[in-house]
C-alpha cells in the first residue's frame, strides 16, 4: 500500500521541522506543575529518553511562564507553551524562550489579544499552534455537527491570524471520539496547507484511550494526513510515547526498533511464550535507542502450525517445540537451539543484524 502524504508547508519548532516530507514527530505533555522546574526538567528528560521529540507544558500563571527560561536551559527538545484564557501569558512565554505557542480559539479569540500574541511571535520568529478541541470549541450554529464546528471555527481563526501577515501555523482539531476527530481533519485537510498535529482529546481510561487514539490517528496517517502526534492518556506520559511509537510503526510511518511478530498462543503451545516475548522485549529496549535505518522483522512463534511459515518471512525467526526451537535466518533454517538459550541468542542476533 502506497501512502500519498498530504502536501504541507514546513514549519520549524526549535530544531525539529514538521510538515513536508519530514518524519511524523512525537509529542507529549509534561504532567508536572511548570513552575516546579526541577520536577518538570526531570520528567522531560525521561520522556526524551523514551523518544519524545517535542514537549508541551501548561502555563497557568506568570510563575509558569517565567519558569520556561530555566527549563529551556536544561533540556534539548523543543518546548511548546500551552496557553488558555490569558493572552499575556503567551507573550511572557515567548519572552522566556518557548519554541511554539498553542492558543485555544475557544478562550483566546478577541482580535486585539490575538494580534498582540502574533506580533510577539513574529518578532521572536516562533510558530503558533491553533489548537481546537471539542470541549471548548465555540461556533454559532446549533445544527452543526462537532466536526463541522471544529473545522469552521478553525478556518475562521486561521483567517484572523493570517490577517496579521503571519503563516507559521500548525493546526489541531481534536474530538473526544474517533469518528468526530477523523471527520474534522478530513474536512479541513484540503482547505489549508498547514501541518497538522493529530490527537484525540479526553480519551478516557488508559487502555481504551490508546485504542481510540490508535484508530483515529492510524486512519488519518494511512490517508497521508498528520505531521505530529500526541497520544492523550490518563496515565504517565511515558505510556503516551510508547503508544505513539507503536502507532507510527504499525502504519509504517517510522521505524524505531525491530518489529516483533509473536503468536497469541493456544493449546498447541508447549512453552511459556508470553514470558519469552516479555524478556526479549526488555532485552531489545536496552540495546539501542536509535531508530533503525530499515525495517527488521523478528518472528517468535509458539508451535509448528504457523511458526515455520512466519519465521521464514522474517529477517530472524524462531519456532518453538517442547524442549528446543528452530532458528531461522533470512527465511532459511539455521539450527536448533535449546529452550534455555533462545532469548539470549535472539538478542545477540538482533544486535548483530538490526543495528
Secondary structure, DSSP 4 states (H G I P E B T S, - for coil): ----PPP---EEETTEEESTTSPPEEEEE--S-TT-HHHHHHHHHHHHHHT--EEEEEE-SHHHHHHHHHHHHH--SEEEEEE-S-HHHHHHHHHTT-SEEEE-TTT---HHHHHHHHHHHHHHT-EEEEEEETTT---S-TTS-HHHHHHHHHHHHHHHHHTTT---EEEEEE-SSHHHHHHHHHHHHTT--SEEEE--SS--SHHHHHHHHHHHHHHHHHTT--SEEE---SS-HHHHHHHHHHHHHHTTS---SPEEEE----TT--S-HHHHHHHHHHHHHTT--SPPSS--EEEEESSTTTHHHHHHHSSEEEEE-SSEEEEEETTEEEEEEEGGGHHHHHHHHHHHHT-
